[in-house]
Amino acid sequence: PVRPACAWEGESCLQSGCCRRLGFKCFEKDAKWASCSKSCASLVATSPSEPWTCRVLGGDLGVHVYQRSATPAGLGLYCFTVVTPMGVVAPGVQAGYEQSLLNMMRSQRLGIFGCNASDVFEGKRVTTGDWKSVVNTDIFLHVWSQVQAKAMYQNFPWTVKVDADAVFLPSRLRAHLVGMGPPANTPLYLHNIKFKFHFMGALEVLTRGAVDVLLASFPECSKNLGHNGGEDFFTKECLDAAQVGHMTDFSLLDDKYSHGQGWNLFDVNPCVDPSVVAFHPYKHVNSWMGCYKVAMGINTPEDFVGCPWRWHGDACSRTSTRQHAGTDVKPTTGVLR
């Protein structure tokens, strides 16, 4: 598609009268300059001694929301994840846990290894931010460059980026795609959760065409969006600015980071929801497998030790009142007999 001539922040939108980023408007300063921002007040604040007319010359280009198509995209999935050696971890979580999770998934053909093709890329270690909010845009720009170089994504209609600590069920994603019927050969991505900006990075689902546009847009997006936030926000903003449309399925992802205060990293209760495609985060082999077994109906939350009484490494249930018996021997998985 021909790239629109709309302006980024810091560029003049006087001629185009439109802005690249969603939610931004083109505000006139004078006959020689206009700029894009969410509010004119923020522009005035940058040059308080100079008057702005604040006349609105235009806005963004809007979003395209796709509907179910009579000629839907295929169901082939290329899935990848990133392992970050010895990165920032939560309290009680072992550094390097991602590799243990991936070894388990690979041996049992679970998670991304249940896709038509999969790759594991190595990221750089993150040393800034806390474990709940890591500034990781640079890491994933590097990873996407590896995706581009390998070019495996070009063989499949869908590319799925999955966090290593997400319990991802590819068969459910295929079922969701059948129900949604996204149009074939169309650049689009999926809004995945009803939280904040509707796109959390534990499960990013894009068509092949959307990946093409994203990769081509990275230089411009890197220059204009900055690298100071999470990669999911960067990816969404970049796709939107490039006029890649979307469809919405808020049951794709259950992410504990959206649950508010009081959730437990090892709790398997969310995994009972039969509509969810990926549950996040599960940073221990036992909690990942516990969630998977609950999702598959192999276990119920009541089979697990209650979270207040869990031993180190146990998966647990916030609603279970069960405790370890005196005859139990450490370590356990958290499933009680």
Buried (B, 14 or more C-beta within 10 A) or exposed (E): EEEBEBBBBEBBBBEBBBBBBBEBBBBBBEEEBBBBBBEBEEBBEEEEEEEBEBEEBBBBBEEEEBEEBEEBBBBBBBBBBBBBEBBBBBEEBEEEBBBBBBEBBBEEEBBBBBBBBBBBBBBBEBEEEEBEEBBBBBBBBBBBEBBBEEEBBEEBBBBBBBBBBBBBBBEBBBBBBEEBBBBBEBBBBBBBBEBEEBBBBBBBBBBBBBBBBBBEBBEBBBEBBEBEBBBBBBBBBBBBBBBBBBBBBBBBBBBBBBEEEEBBBBBBBBBBEEEBBBBBBBBBBBBBBBBBBBBEEEBBBEBBBBBEBBEEBBBBBBEBEBEBEEEEEEEBBBBBE
